[in-house]
């Protein structure tokens, strides 16, 4: 669990693992480099894109462990807010 580092069953909202985090970061790199390759993202913004994606991934876990667990948000809202934060970070860094 991202909030207290206790072991939880796979699929638990807010649960994180080293392999899952590494896979998420690898996906951020692949998507960002692909966007650059296809001319959708300038090379100088690849790092910003990866950073924003990583922060969105961490935010998703934090919101899942706190707000979704308490039934204050559902998964759709957690995804929306995590994506919104990632977009805001990318915009501010850009």
VENJORA-V214192 format. One record per residue. RES is the residue in three letters. PHI is phi as a letter, one per 20 degrees, with the letter a starting at -180 (NA if undefined). OMEGA is omega in whole degrees, 0 to 359 (* if undefined). Layout:
# VENJORA-V214192
res=RES phi=PHI omega=OMEGA
res=RES phi=PHI omega=OMEGA
This chain:
# VENJORA-V214192
res=UNK phi=NA omega=185
res=UNK phi=f omega=183
res=UNK phi=e omega=182
res=UNK phi=c omega=177
res=UNK phi=m omega=175
res=UNK phi=f omega=178
res=UNK phi=f omega=178
res=UNK phi=c omega=178
res=UNK phi=f omega=177
res=UNK phi=g omega=179
res=UNK phi=n omega=179
res=UNK phi=f omega=177
res=UNK phi=g omega=181
res=UNK phi=n omega=177
res=UNK phi=f omega=179
res=UNK phi=c omega=175
res=UNK phi=b omega=178
res=UNK phi=f omega=182
res=UNK phi=f omega=178
res=UNK phi=f omega=178
res=UNK phi=f omega=177
res=UNK phi=f omega=178
res=UNK phi=f omega=178
res=UNK phi=f omega=177
res=UNK phi=f omega=178
res=UNK phi=f omega=178
res=UNK phi=f omega=178
res=UNK phi=f omega=179
res=UNK phi=f omega=182
res=UNK phi=f omega=181
res=UNK phi=f omega=181
res=UNK phi=f omega=178
res=UNK phi=f omega=177
res=UNK phi=f omega=177
res=UNK phi=f omega=177
res=UNK phi=f omega=181
res=UNK phi=g omega=182
res=UNK phi=e omega=175
res=UNK phi=m omega=181
res=UNK phi=e omega=184
res=UNK phi=b omega=177
res=UNK phi=f omega=183
res=UNK phi=g omega=182
res=UNK phi=f omega=181
res=UNK phi=d omega=181
res=UNK phi=f omega=179
res=UNK phi=f omega=178
res=UNK phi=f omega=179
res=UNK phi=f omega=179
res=UNK phi=f omega=179
res=UNK phi=f omega=180
res=UNK phi=f omega=179
res=UNK phi=f omega=180
res=UNK phi=f omega=178
res=UNK phi=f omega=176
res=UNK phi=f omega=179
res=UNK phi=f omega=179
res=UNK phi=f omega=178
res=UNK phi=f omega=178
res=UNK phi=g omega=180
res=UNK phi=f omega=180
res=UNK phi=f omega=179
res=UNK phi=f omega=177
res=UNK phi=f omega=182
res=UNK phi=f omega=184
res=UNK phi=d omega=187
res=UNK phi=f omega=181
res=UNK phi=f omega=179
res=UNK phi=f omega=180
res=UNK phi=e omega=180
res=UNK phi=m omega=176
res=UNK phi=e omega=176
res=UNK phi=c omega=171
res=UNK phi=e omega=185
res=UNK phi=f omega=179
res=UNK phi=f omega=178
res=UNK phi=f omega=177
res=UNK phi=f omega=179
res=UNK phi=f omega=180
res=UNK phi=f omega=182
res=UNK phi=f omega=177
res=UNK phi=f omega=178
res=UNK phi=f omega=178
res=UNK phi=f omega=179
res=UNK phi=f omega=179
res=UNK phi=f omega=178
res=UNK phi=f omega=179
res=UNK phi=f omega=179
res=UNK phi=f omega=179
res=UNK phi=f omega=180
res=UNK phi=f omega=180
res=UNK phi=f omega=178
res=UNK phi=f omega=181
res=UNK phi=e omega=*
